[in-house]
Amino acid sequence: MSLTKTEVAKAVAEVYHAKYGASGWPGWGYCAQWIGGGAASLYAATGSVIHEVAAECLTSQSNCSDYIGKTYESDGYTIIFNESHAEIGQFYVDTMRGLHASLGGELLVEQGFDLEYLTKELGARSTLDSAIVPKVRGELLVCDLKTGAGVAVDAVNNGQGVIYAILAYDQYSMVTDITSVRIMIVQPPLNSVSEWVLSIEELEQWRTKVIEAATAAQAGNVAATPGEKQCRWCSKAATCTELNNLVFEAVEANDPKDIATDDLAEAMSKVEMIEGWIKSIRAETERRLLDGRTVAGWKLVQGKRGNRQWSKPADAEALLKSMRLKESDMYDFKLISPTTADKLAKAGTIGPKQWEKVQQLITQSEGAPSVAPESDKRPALVPGSIEFQPIETGVPE
């Protein structure tokens, strides 16, 4: 039985899983004590399946919709590929097909590279999602697909993308004149395509940074350096002495009601890191209790029971019909949502002229004001231009 290129790349990646790989850069690139890993999740497993299907589409003439209904096994989860997954994958596939058509060159899909020469980690390899290499001379484009909707990923100063770019540059600059590198992050759930262009000189500066970080991380005797990026996915966050000390110092030093503006800005920069630490503490406490260990003052209790549901829906339907109930009593009818109507319009079930009439009946509320760093690309709100609602701080008067 022959394996597809995607399956081969996946198998190789599993055998040579790099502890200091490109995807772990947000951790080990900023903290030498970072430890990745942790339990597999449904979200990650689903993302892997979307990557696999999208890669198959890019190496064939198929589209992601062709795979709807197919079943995949990923990280211990059974994933049935659905319309939502297809939409995410097709956004990426269309983006790369369009770029390849306009730029020409060679399209790389799920290309594996030796990583050991860069990080000095024995047997380490890394696989990029896709790239376009110029034929004779030009810009190298490296693309990374992100399937999550929780956190927007920016291409600017994206170390993971830079590592992919270094690996691709080192291999292909020997046969083509690469004048610059473009790193692209495609994040379909947010309709986002973020780009960042580096000169070869800047790429070499990043190479030095990567080598130094990998060396420090593998030395094992460098102090931890807590931060929002590196602590978010670190499995050691709940037991990290440096992070615990930083959190307690920040909390003890600041009274939200009396804090000066400059100190407030400094404290705000630590909020996401502290919130991540809180989640880690909760997860570690639950893990130890589930393992049968004691955590003083805490115990496991039965959670809220789930919603009632039919154990055998078909049998329940037949039984209720035998009671001669009215359909209005047996079934719940609900108007489709605008999102579902939009899908029907894209599928052609609702015609273009009909869709214009439907759109006139659709409304969407504005997003609530939220605090964001100055680097956020969204425009700043002017307080007097919007009616703000008071925020509950939880701080007693």
C-alpha positions in Angstrom: 0.0 0.0 0.0 1.4 3.4 -1.0 1.3 6.4 1.3 0.5 9.9 0.2 3.1 12.7 0.6 1.1 14.0 3.6 1.0 10.7 5.3 4.7 10.2 4.9 5.5 13.7 6.3 3.2 13.0 9.2 4.8 9.6 9.9 8.3 11.1 9.8 7.3 14.0 12.1 5.9 11.5 14.7 9.2 9.5 14.7 11.4 12.6 14.8 9.2 14.9 16.9 11.4 17.8 17.8 11.4 19.1 21.4 12.8 22.4 20.1 10.9 22.5 16.8 9.4 25.5 14.9 6.0 25.2 16.5 7.5 25.3 20.0 9.3 28.6 19.3 6.9 30.8 21.3 8.0 28.7 24.3 11.6 27.7 24.1 12.5 30.8 22.0 11.7 33.0 25.0 12.3 30.7 28.0 15.0 28.1 28.4 13.0 26.2 30.9 9.9 25.9 28.7 8.3 22.4 28.5 5.8 21.7 25.8 3.5 18.8 25.3 0.5 18.1 27.5 -2.6 16.1 26.7 -3.9 16.0 23.2 -7.1 18.0 22.6 -10.0 17.7 20.2 -9.2 21.2 18.8 -5.6 20.1 18.0 -6.7 16.8 16.5 -9.3 18.6 14.3 -6.7 21.1 13.2 -4.4 18.2 12.1 -7.1 16.7 10.0 -7.9 20.0 8.3 -4.2 20.3 7.5 -4.1 16.8 6.1 -7.1 17.3 3.8 -5.9 20.8 2.7 -2.5 19.3 1.8 -4.2 16.5 -0.2 -6.1 19.2 -2.1 -3.0 21.2 -2.9 -1.3 18.1 -4.3 -4.3 17.1 -6.4 -7.2 18.7 -8.2 -9.6 18.0 -5.4 -11.4 20.5 -3.1 -12.0 20.2 0.6 -15.8 19.7 0.1 -14.9 16.3 -1.6 -13.9 15.0 1.8 -17.0 15.9 3.8 -18.3 12.9 5.6 -15.0 11.0 5.7 -13.7 9.8 9.0 -10.2 10.4 10.3 -8.3 9.2 13.4 -6.1 11.9 14.9 -4.4 11.9 18.4 -6.8 9.4 19.8 -9.9 11.3 18.4 -12.3 10.2 15.7 -13.0 13.2 13.5 -15.7 13.3 10.9 -14.8 15.9 8.3 -17.7 18.4 8.0 -18.7 21.5 6.2 -17.1 23.8 8.7 -13.8 22.0 8.4 -14.1 22.2 4.6 -14.6 25.9 4.7 -11.5 26.5 6.8 -9.4 24.2 4.6 -10.7 25.6 1.3 -9.9 29.2 2.4 -6.3 28.2 2.7 -6.3 26.0 -0.4 -7.7 28.9 -2.5 -5.2 31.3 -1.1 -2.2 29.1 -2.0 -3.6 28.2 -5.4 -4.1 31.8 -6.2 -0.6 32.8 -5.1 1.0 30.0 -7.0 -0.9 30.9 -10.2 0.2 34.5 -10.0 3.8 34.0 -8.7 4.7 30.8 -10.5 7.7 28.9 -9.2 7.6 25.6 -7.3 4.8 24.9 -4.8 6.0 22.9 -1.7 3.3 21.1 0.4 4.1 19.5 3.7 7.8 19.7 2.9 10.0 18.1 5.6 13.4 19.5 6.5 16.3 18.5 8.7 16.3 20.7 11.8 19.2 19.1 13.6 21.9 21.2 11.9 20.1 24.4 13.1 19.1 23.6 16.7 21.7 20.7 17.3 18.8 18.5 18.6 19.5 15.0 17.6 17.2 13.6 14.9 15.1 16.8 14.9 13.0 17.5 11.8 10.4 20.1 10.9 7.6 20.2 8.3 6.2 23.4 6.9 2.6 23.6 5.6 3.4 25.2 2.2 5.9 27.4 0.4 6.5 28.9 -3.1 10.1 28.9 -4.3 10.9 31.3 -7.2 12.2 29.6 -10.4 15.3 31.6 -11.0 15.3 34.7 -8.8 12.9 36.4 -6.4 11.0 36.1 -3.1 10.6 32.9 -1.1 7.1 32.7 0.3 6.5 30.5 3.4 2.9 29.9 4.6 1.6 28.5 7.9 -2.0 27.5 8.3 -3.7 28.3 11.6 -7.1 26.7 12.2 -7.9 28.2 15.7 -10.2 31.1 16.3 -9.2 32.0 19.8 -6.0 34.0 19.3 -5.1 36.0 16.1 -1.6 35.0 15.0 0.5 37.8 13.4 3.2 37.0 10.8 5.4 39.9 12.1 8.2 38.6 14.3 6.7 35.2 14.1 9.6 32.9 15.0 7.9 29.7 13.9 7.5 31.1 10.4 11.1 32.4 10.5 12.4 28.9 11.3 10.5 27.4 8.4 11.9 30.2 6.2 15.5 29.5 7.3 15.1 25.8 6.5 13.6 26.4 3.1 16.1 29.2 2.3 19.1 27.0 3.2 17.9 24.2 0.9 16.7 26.1 -2.1 19.1 29.1 -2.1 21.6 26.8 -3.6 19.6 26.4 -6.8 17.8 29.7 -7.0 18.6 33.3 -6.2 16.3 34.2 -3.2 16.3 38.0 -2.7 13.9 38.2 0.3 11.5 36.1 2.3 7.8 36.6 2.9 6.2 34.8 5.9 2.4 34.4 5.6 0.0 33.2 8.3 -3.4 32.1 6.9 -6.1 31.9 9.7 -9.4 31.1 8.0 -11.7 31.2 11.1 -10.7 34.9 11.5 -10.7 35.6 7.7 -7.1 36.6 8.3 -4.0 36.6 6.1 -1.0 38.2 7.8 2.3 38.9 6.0 5.8 39.9 6.9 8.7 40.5 4.5 12.3 40.0 5.7 15.5 40.8 3.9 18.2 38.0 3.8 20.2 40.1 6.2 17.3 40.1 8.7 16.8 36.4 8.2 20.4 35.8 9.1 20.0 37.9 12.3 17.1 35.7 13.2 19.2 32.6 12.5 21.6 33.8 15.2 18.7 34.4 17.6 17.3 30.9 17.0 20.7 29.2 17.5 21.3 31.1 20.7 17.8 30.2 22.1 18.2 26.5 21.2 21.6 26.4 22.8 20.3 28.0 26.0 17.2 25.7 26.1 19.3 22.6 25.8 21.9 23.7 28.4 19.3 23.2 31.1 21.0 25.6 33.6 19.4 28.9 32.5 16.7 30.5 34.7 13.2 30.6 33.6 12.0 33.9 32.0 8.1 34.1 32.5 6.1 35.8 29.8 2.6 35.7 28.2 3.8 33.8 25.1 6.0 31.2 26.6 3.9 30.5 29.7 0.6 30.0 27.7 1.4 26.5 26.5 4.0 25.5 29.0 3.1 22.3 30.9 5.3 23.5 33.8 3.5 26.8 34.3 1.6 25.7 37.5 4.9 24.6 39.2 7.3 27.3 37.8 8.9 29.1 40.8 9.8 32.2 38.7 6.2 32.5 37.3 4.7 32.0 40.8 6.9 34.7 42.2 6.1 37.1 39.4 2.4 36.6 39.8 2.4 37.1 43.5 4.6 40.2 43.3 2.3 41.8 40.7 -0.9 41.0 42.7 0.5 42.2 46.0 2.0 45.4 44.6 -1.1 46.7 42.9 -4.5 47.9 44.3 -6.7 48.4 41.2 -8.5 51.4 42.8 -5.4 53.4 43.7 -2.9 52.3 41.1 -1.0 55.1 39.1 -1.5 55.2 35.4 2.0 54.1 34.6 1.8 51.2 37.0 -1.6 50.3 35.6 -0.1 49.9 32.1 2.6 47.7 33.5 0.2 45.6 35.4 -2.1 45.3 32.4 0.8 43.9 30.3 0.9 41.0 32.8 -2.8 40.2 32.8 -2.9 37.5 30.1 0.1 35.8 31.6 -1.6 35.8 35.1 -4.9 34.5 33.6 -2.9 31.7 31.9 -1.2 30.9 35.3 -4.7 30.7 36.9 -5.8 28.2 34.3 -2.7 26.2 34.8 -3.2 26.1 38.5 -6.8 24.9 38.1 -5.7 22.2 35.6 -2.8 21.0 37.8 -5.0 20.8 40.9 -7.6 18.8 39.0 -4.9 16.5 37.6 -3.5 15.7 41.0 -6.9 15.1 42.5 -7.8 12.8 39.6 -4.6 10.9 40.2 -5.7 10.3 43.8 -3.3 12.8 45.4 -4.2 15.2 48.1 -4.4 19.0 47.7 -5.1 20.5 51.1 -8.4 22.3 51.2 -9.7 20.9 47.9 -11.6 17.9 46.7 -13.3 16.4 43.6 -17.1 16.7 43.5 -19.7 15.5 41.0 -20.4 18.3 38.4 -23.7 19.5 37.1 -25.7 16.8 35.4 -26.0 17.1 31.6 -29.1 17.9 29.7 -31.7 15.1 29.3 -31.8 13.5 25.9 -33.4 10.5 24.2 -31.3 7.3 24.6 -32.9 6.0 21.4 -34.4 9.0 19.4 -36.1 6.7 16.8 -37.8 4.7 19.4 -38.9 7.8 21.3 -40.3 9.3 18.1 -42.3 6.1 17.3 -43.7 5.9 20.9 -44.8 9.6 20.8 -46.5 9.0 17.4 -48.3 6.0 18.8 -49.8 8.4 21.4 -51.3 10.4 18.5 -49.7 13.6 19.5 -50.0 16.6 17.2 -46.8 17.5 15.2 -46.8 20.9 16.9 -46.6 19.1 20.3 -44.0 16.5 19.1 -41.5 18.7 17.3 -39.7 22.0 17.9 -39.7 24.2 14.8 -37.1 27.0 14.6 -36.3 29.5 11.9 -32.9 29.1 10.4 -30.2 31.6 11.4 -28.7 34.2 9.0 -25.5 32.1 9.0 -27.4 29.1 7.7 -29.2 31.3 5.2 -25.9 32.6 4.0 -24.7 29.0 3.4 -27.9 28.3 1.4 -27.2 31.4 -0.7 -23.6 30.2 -1.4 -24.9 26.8 -2.3 -27.4 28.3 -4.8 -30.5 27.2 -2.8 -31.3 30.8 -2.3 -30.9 32.8 -5.5 -28.9 36.1 -5.8 -32.0 38.3 -6.0 -33.7 36.4 -3.1 -30.5 36.8 -1.0 -30.6 40.6 -1.5 -34.1 40.7 0.0 -33.0 38.4 2.9 -30.0 40.5 3.7 -32.3 43.5 4.3 -33.8 41.6 7.3 -30.4 40.8 8.8 -29.0 42.8 11.6 -25.8 42.4 13.6 -24.9 44.2 16.8 -21.6 46.0 17.2 -18.9 44.3 19.3 -18.6 45.4 22.9 -15.6 47.7 23.7 -12.6 45.7 24.9 -9.1 46.6 26.1 -6.3 45.8 23.6 -2.6 46.6 23.3 -1.6 49.6 21.2 -0.1 47.2 18.6 -3.6 45.8 17.9 -4.5 46.6 14.2 -8.1 47.7 15.1 -8.7 51.4 15.3 -9.0 52.9 18.8 -12.4 53.9 20.0 -13.1 57.5 21.1 -14.8 57.2 24.6 -17.3 60.0 23.7 -18.5 58.3 20.5 -19.9 55.2 22.2 -22.1 54.5 25.2 -19.9 52.4 27.6 -21.4 50.1 30.1 -19.8 49.9 33.6 -17.4 47.0 34.1 -17.7 44.8 37.2 -14.3 44.6 38.7 -15.2 42.4 41.6 -13.4 44.8 43.9 -15.5 45.7 47.0 -16.1 49.3 47.7 
